[in-house]
């Protein structure tokens, strides 16, 4: 094989290798932990069921160009009434804290929203944390 053909084969192979490396590195870019604003058509406003509890419903309303939590209610009368202690909207992220009577206080932070689900992360005052996918209620 002549030198000119070898040169082109090596050059094209090197370019293809760089393209493959560049494309595979895209998965190393961290994804954001919070969606700045709901996608067009999706709203945080509404009633949201926490499937990890015995029926807790969080109610969110649109307020002052953002959103606010107005209640966190569990229908189980033996559990008592949750106390909403904080709600804030900043840079497209809704954060709220509520306390369970004789229990822990939980802070939730929105991550993303769609027409049917609200993704959050949460922490409590006992050092536990996790994620919850709330389900929109009619």
GIJO-V192572 format. One record per residue. N is the residue number from 1. RES is the residue in three letters. PHI is phi in whole degrees, -180 to 180 (none if undefined). PSI is psi as a letter, one per 20 degrees, with the letter a starting at -180 (none if undefined). Layout:
# GIJO-V192572
[[N & RES & PHI & PSI] [N & RES & PHI & PSI]]
This chain:
# GIJO-V192572
[[1 & UNK & none & p] [2 & UNK & -78 & r] [3 & UNK & -64 & h] [4 & UNK & -64 & g] [5 & UNK & -64 & g] [6 & UNK & -60 & g] [7 & UNK & -58 & g] [8 & UNK & -66 & h] [9 & UNK & -64 & g] [10 & UNK & -66 & g] [11 & UNK & -64 & g] [12 & UNK & -64 & g] [13 & UNK & -61 & g] [14 & UNK & -66 & g] [15 & UNK & -64 & g] [16 & UNK & -62 & g] [17 & UNK & -62 & g] [18 & UNK & -66 & h] [19 & UNK & -64 & g] [20 & UNK & -62 & g] [21 & UNK & -64 & g] [22 & UNK & -63 & g] [23 & UNK & -69 & h] [24 & UNK & -75 & h] [25 & UNK & -75 & i] [26 & UNK & -59 & h] [27 & UNK & -75 & i] [28 & UNK & -86 & i] [29 & UNK & -74 & p] [30 & UNK & -65 & q] [31 & UNK & -87 & q] [32 & UNK & -66 & q] [33 & UNK & -90 & i] [34 & UNK & -143 & p] [35 & UNK & -84 & p] [36 & UNK & -57 & g] [37 & UNK & -142 & q] [38 & UNK & -60 & q] [39 & UNK & -62 & q] [40 & UNK & -52 & p] [41 & UNK & 94 & h] [42 & UNK & -96 & p] [43 & UNK & -128 & q] [44 & UNK & -76 & h] [45 & UNK & -62 & p] [46 & UNK & 144 & a] [47 & UNK & -104 & p] [48 & UNK & -126 & p] [49 & UNK & -87 & p] [50 & UNK & -91 & o] [51 & UNK & -72 & i] [52 & UNK & -87 & i] [53 & UNK & -118 & a] [54 & UNK & -92 & l] [55 & UNK & 108 & j] [56 & UNK & -63 & p] [57 & UNK & -114 & p] [58 & UNK & -103 & p] [59 & UNK & -107 & p] [60 & UNK & -118 & p] [61 & UNK & -123 & q] [62 & UNK & -75 & p] [63 & UNK & -156 & p] [64 & UNK & 51 & l] [65 & UNK & 79 & j] [66 & UNK & -142 & b] [67 & UNK & -138 & q] [68 & UNK & -147 & q] [69 & UNK & -86 & p] [70 & UNK & -109 & i] [71 & UNK & -162 & q] [72 & UNK & -135 & o] [73 & UNK & -118 & p] [74 & UNK & -109 & p] [75 & UNK & -73 & i] [76 & UNK & -75 & o] [77 & UNK & -64 & h] [78 & UNK & -72 & i] [79 & UNK & -83 & h] [80 & UNK & 88 & a] [81 & UNK & -97 & p] [82 & UNK & -67 & q] [83 & UNK & -110 & o] [84 & UNK & -77 & o] [85 & UNK & -106 & i] [86 & UNK & -160 & q] [87 & UNK & -146 & p] [88 & UNK & -148 & q] [89 & UNK & -125 & p] [90 & UNK & -149 & p] [91 & UNK & 52 & k] [92 & UNK & 81 & j] [93 & UNK & -120 & p] [94 & UNK & -97 & p] [95 & UNK & -128 & p] [96 & UNK & -147 & q] [97 & UNK & -129 & p] [98 & UNK & -138 & q] [99 & UNK & -118 & p] [100 & UNK & -90 & p] [101 & UNK & -54 & p] [102 & UNK & 54 & k] [103 & UNK & -138 & b] [104 & UNK & -91 & r] [105 & UNK & -106 & p] [106 & UNK & -119 & p] [107 & UNK & -111 & p] [108 & UNK & -112 & q] [109 & UNK & -132 & p] [110 & UNK & -71 & q] [111 & UNK & -114 & g] [112 & UNK & -159 & r] [113 & UNK & -140 & q] [114 & UNK & -132 & a] [115 & UNK & -63 & h] [116 & UNK & -117 & i] [117 & UNK & -143 & q] [118 & UNK & -128 & o] [119 & UNK & -90 & p] [120 & UNK & -137 & r] [121 & UNK & -111 & q] [122 & UNK & -143 & q] [123 & UNK & -137 & q] [124 & UNK & -128 & r] [125 & UNK & -79 & j] [126 & UNK & -110 & j] [127 & UNK & 92 & j] [128 & UNK & -90 & q] [129 & UNK & -156 & r] [130 & UNK & 176 & a] [131 & UNK & -127 & q] [132 & UNK & -138 & p] [133 & UNK & -109 & o] [134 & UNK & -73 & q] [135 & UNK & -113 & p] [136 & UNK & -64 & p] [137 & UNK & -109 & q] [138 & UNK & -67 & none]]
